Amino acid sequence: MENDKIGQRIKTLRKSKGITQEQLSETINVSPHYIYEIERGLKQMSLETFISVARALNASADYLLFGTSHCDDPDSTGNEQLDNMIRSLSPHKKESITKIIHTILPLLK
């Protein structure tokens, strides 16, 4: 397993959501130093910790492991990049994007 790439994706998602290593560590009940080691690729997580991290960051296992999301609908594969971008946003940013889309959507019809 490529711990360094998984760790980088975790770090990127965590930062995009405005979550500190300490906050994430408190959420999943590990030490902040352990989060640091995961993000640097120095430690491999247990399955339990991996699931906790994925849930805390609202990320799919496919994204954390491979940098992609699994998509069952062949018609929606083009939306994968957009889905990943939106998934990584903080709740405040998601709300802002929603308002922008509601404003623009009628103009696109």
Phi, psi and omega in degrees: 000144182269082184301325182293321179288320176298314179300320179295319178295320177298314180299315181298314179296315181302312181294321181295335178268000179071029181257133177277165175300321180296316179297316179297318181297321178293321181297320184256006173064049172227174180279152176301325179295326177295320176299316177303313182294323177296312183295331178275353181080017182275337181233145173260133183280152168288164178299320179299316179292319179302314179297319179297318179296314180301316179293317181297326182262001182054049183240149176280154176298320179302317180294312182296320182282318190238352181083010179227167174247144176282137181226117181281336184267110182298336179284343184254010182297333178289344180272357185302315180297316178297317178300315180296320180295315181293318181301328184275357182281153173289160179304322179296317180292324177298319179297318179296316179297320178300316179297319179296315180298317179298328179285319186278324187309314179298334180285340182273348183278000000 
